[in-house]
Amino acid sequence: DAKTTQPTSMDCAEGRAANLPCNHSTISGNEYVYWYRQIHSQGPQYIIHGLKNNETNEMASLIITEDRKSSTLILPHATLRDTAVYYCIVLHTPLVFGKGTRLSVIA
Amino acid sequence: NAGVTQTPKFRVLKTGQSMTLLCAQDMNHEYMYWYRQDPGMGLRLIHYSVGEGTTAKGEVPDGYNVSRLKKQNFLLGLESAAPSQTSVYFCASSYFGRREKYEQFFGPGTRLTVL
C-alpha cells in the first residue's frame, strides 16, 4: 500500500496561497491521490482528487509531479475558515487516514 | 437531504456497559463505514459494509460489532465498554468504491467517554 508523508503543521497568512505538500513516492500507476480536510471536530470533507494531470475546482488546485511521487494542494486565497487538518490519501477503499497537516491560517 | 446522521451526539458510559451507535444515510449509498478518532490522531477504520447484510473488519475491529440490516442504516455496538474506547466515532457512506470518483460523506461524529 502506498503511504503518504505530510508535514505535521504549517502556517499561512490570511489572503495568501497555502501550499500543502505530500510525498507518495511508492504510488503505483493507477492509484489516485485524494485530499480531504477536517475542520475542528467535524467529519472530514472531500476537497479534490487526481491521477496524473493537475486539477482545479472551486475549493482548491492539485498539482501532481510528472513522476507522481509527490503532490501539492493549493488553496489560492486562504481564509480563517480554511484552518483545518488536511489529509493526503493515496486511494484505497475504504479511505485510510494518516495524521495529516494541521494548517493554521493567521489573520 | 440530511446526508449522514449519527445518534447520539454525546454519551458517557461506565466500564462494562453496552451501547449501540446508529448511523443513517439518505443518499442511497452502498458503502458505509465506522471510524474512530483519538485526540491528535487520524481516523482509524473499525468496520465497514459494502452492502445490505454484509460487514467487514477494518484496522481496529476488536471490541466492536456491527450490523447492516437495512441499506440506509449501519449500527456500531460496544458489548462491554472499556476506557480505551473513549473516542470520537465517525460514520461515513459512499457510492461504489470507484477509483475515479470516490467520495466518502461523513457524519458529525459521536463523542463517547467511558469512565
Interface residues (C-beta under 8 A of the other chain):
Chain A: N30 E31 Y32 Y34 S41 Q42 G43 P44 Q45 Y46 H49 Y87 L91 T93 P94 L95 V96 F97 G98 K99 G100
Chain B: V4 Y31 Y33 Y35 G40 M41 G42 L43 R44 L45 Y48 G58 E59 V88 F90 A92 S94 G97 R99 E100 K101 Y102 E103 Q104 F105 F106 G107 P108 G109
